Each structure stands twice: as C-alpha cells, then as structure tokens.
Amino acid sequence: MRSTTYLVMTLLFLSSLLISCGGNDYQEISKEQLLSEIAPSGAIKNLELKNNKHLFVYTDAEIPFRVAVNSSTDAFQLNRIINSMGDHPVDMSYINNSGGTGFKDTLPGILPLMPFIGLMVFILHFILVYISLRRILGQPTEGNEQLVHTIIVTFIPFIGPLAYLTRVKHKND
C-alpha cells in the first residue's frame, strides 16, 4: 500500500505543477483603452513596469490592467500623459526579474520538459494499471466483480486505477 501512496502523491504533485502554471491575475487592455477609458476617470492609483514589457495599472478594480509597452520610454510617455490628465500625480514603480508573469512566459521553459513529463505520466499510469490488475486478478471475488473492476481500471485513465486502489478493500491489507 505504501507504493500506492507514493504513486498517488507523485500524480498529485505533477498535476499541481501543471495547473499552477496557468491563470491570469490581470485584465489585458490596449494603450488606447488606457488613455480613453481608464485615465480620464482619475481612478489610477499607481503604475508598475515589469521587465520593460508590461505596464500594470492599479485602480479601485479588483484586478489590475496590463498594457503591453515596447520599452521603458513608451511607459514613461504613458505615465506623463496620465499625469497630465489627472489632478493627482501617479507614481510608477519598476520591477525587473527573470521570472515570468504567467503561463505564456513560463511555456518556453516548460516545452523542453514536455517529452519527459509525458513519459513520466505514461509510466505512472502504466504502474497504476499494473498494480490494480495484479490486485484484481489475485483476489477471489464473486460474480462479475473482477470483470467490472478490470474494465474500469483499463479504460478510465488514472481515475479508474486510483479509485480501485483507494476504495476497494483488500483481504491482505
């Protein structure tokens, strides 16, 4: 049963790794939308330039807005225009880091690992099916129970073997 626990934990780790790479915590807008819709309202609290590529605009809204800029000079010009439109100055901070800001920035780093990850997922699935089928075929059962478990484990990837290994009681455990 210990090997099953390790396999389940490995599967959960790989799933959480792949799932955590996605998701935007901002709303993408254009420069024109920034200058015509958001800046005139005077709701801009501050600006943040990340890696000289993305200008994040923080307002009273729950999520910030992200504007693609060509360079830091482009961001300075936008900041000057926004400051000339409003009645209070808007500060701009700068963040340069090598980490990405989302899945699109992380994807080039993950792509070389995809064959390895795919192989690991296939091997993990094969091991789960093998362990499940050994247990199914090694247990004396009544009726069509063995056939049903075999079909579920074989034809439902990951969920079938995991459900069998975690739900069905074994006599030797």
C-alpha positions in Angstrom: 0.0 0.0 0.0 3.0 2.3 0.6 3.9 2.2 -3.1 0.4 3.2 -4.0 0.6 6.2 -1.6 3.9 7.3 -3.3 2.3 7.0 -6.7 -0.7 9.0 -5.8 1.4 11.7 -4.2 3.6 11.9 -7.4 0.4 12.2 -9.5 -0.9 15.0 -7.3 2.4 16.8 -7.4 2.6 16.6 -11.2 -1.0 17.8 -11.6 -0.5 20.7 -9.2 2.7 21.7 -11.1 1.0 21.8 -14.4 -2.1 23.5 -13.1 -0.2 26.2 -11.2 1.4 27.4 -14.5 -1.8 28.9 -15.8 -4.1 31.7 -14.9 -4.1 35.5 -15.4 -4.5 37.8 -12.4 -4.9 40.8 -14.6 -7.1 42.2 -17.5 -5.3 42.8 -20.8 -6.1 46.2 -22.3 -4.6 48.3 -25.1 -2.8 51.7 -24.7 -5.8 53.4 -26.4 -8.2 51.8 -23.9 -6.0 53.0 -21.1 -5.9 56.6 -22.3 -9.6 56.8 -23.4 -11.4 54.9 -20.7 -9.3 54.5 -17.5 -7.1 57.5 -17.3 -9.9 60.2 -17.7 -11.7 58.7 -14.7 -8.8 59.6 -12.4 -9.1 56.2 -10.7 -5.5 55.2 -11.3 -3.6 54.7 -8.1 -0.2 53.6 -9.4 1.6 52.1 -12.3 4.1 49.3 -12.3 6.5 48.5 -15.1 7.6 44.9 -15.2 10.6 43.8 -17.2 10.3 46.8 -19.5 7.5 44.9 -21.3 4.3 45.2 -19.3 2.8 48.2 -17.6 0.4 47.2 -14.8 -2.3 49.8 -14.0 -3.7 49.6 -10.5 -7.1 51.1 -9.8 -10.0 50.5 -7.4 -10.9 47.5 -9.5 -10.3 44.0 -8.0 -7.7 43.0 -10.7 -5.1 45.3 -12.3 -5.0 46.1 -16.0 -2.0 45.1 -18.1 -0.8 47.1 -21.1 1.9 45.9 -23.4 4.6 48.5 -24.0 7.6 48.4 -26.4 10.1 49.9 -24.0 10.5 51.8 -20.8 10.4 55.0 -22.8 6.9 54.1 -24.0 5.9 53.5 -20.4 7.4 56.9 -19.4 5.3 58.6 -22.1 2.1 56.9 -20.9 2.9 58.0 -17.4 3.4 61.6 -18.5 0.1 61.6 -20.4 -1.8 60.1 -17.4 -0.3 62.6 -15.0 -1.3 65.5 -17.3 -4.9 64.2 -17.4 -5.4 63.8 -13.7 -5.4 66.1 -10.7 -3.1 64.0 -8.6 0.3 62.5 -9.6 0.5 58.8 -10.4 3.7 57.0 -9.3 5.3 54.4 -11.4 7.5 51.6 -9.9 9.9 49.3 -11.8 10.3 45.6 -11.4 12.9 43.6 -13.3 13.0 39.9 -12.6 13.9 36.9 -14.6 10.7 35.1 -13.6 7.6 35.1 -15.9 4.3 36.8 -15.3 2.1 33.9 -16.5 1.8 30.8 -18.5 2.9 32.4 -21.7 6.2 33.5 -20.2 6.7 30.1 -18.5 5.8 28.0 -21.5 9.2 28.3 -23.3 10.9 26.9 -20.1 8.4 24.0 -19.9 8.5 23.0 -23.5 11.8 21.1 -23.4 10.5 19.2 -20.4 7.2 18.1 -22.1 8.6 14.8 -23.5 9.9 13.9 -20.1 6.7 14.9 -18.3 4.6 12.9 -20.9 6.8 9.9 -20.4 6.6 10.1 -16.6 2.8 10.4 -16.8 2.6 7.4 -19.1 4.9 5.3 -16.8 2.9 6.4 -13.8 -0.4 5.3 -15.4 1.2 2.0 -16.5 2.4 1.3 -13.0 -1.1 2.2 -11.5 -2.8 -0.1 -14.0 -0.3 -2.9 -13.3 -0.7 -2.7 -9.5 -4.5 -2.6 -9.9 -4.7 -5.5 -12.3 -2.5 -7.7 -10.1 -4.7 -7.0 -7.1 -7.9 -7.6 -9.1 -6.7 -10.9 -10.5 -5.2 -12.0 -7.3 -8.4 -11.6 -5.2 -11.1 -14.2 -5.2 -14.4 -12.5 -6.0 -18.0 -13.4 -6.6 -19.9 -12.8 -9.8 -18.7 -10.3 -12.4 -16.9 -8.1 -9.9 -13.5 -8.9 -11.3 -14.6 -8.2 -14.9 -16.2 -4.8 -13.9 -13.1 -3.7 -11.9 -10.8 -4.8 -14.8 -12.8 -2.8 -17.3 -12.9 0.3 -15.1 -9.1 0.1 -14.4 -8.2 -0.5 -18.0 -10.4 2.0 -19.8 -10.6 5.0 -17.4 -7.1 6.6 -17.3 -5.7 7.4 -13.8 -9.2 7.7 -12.2 -10.0 4.1 -12.6 -6.8 2.7 -11.0 -6.8 5.3 -8.3 -10.5 4.7 -7.5 -9.9 1.0 -7.3 -6.8 1.2 -5.2 -8.3 3.7 -2.7 -11.9 2.4 -2.5 -11.8 -1.4 -2.7 -10.9 -3.3 0.5 -8.2 -6.0 0.1 -8.0 -9.1 2.2 -4.3 -9.0 2.6 -4.0 -5.3 3.6 
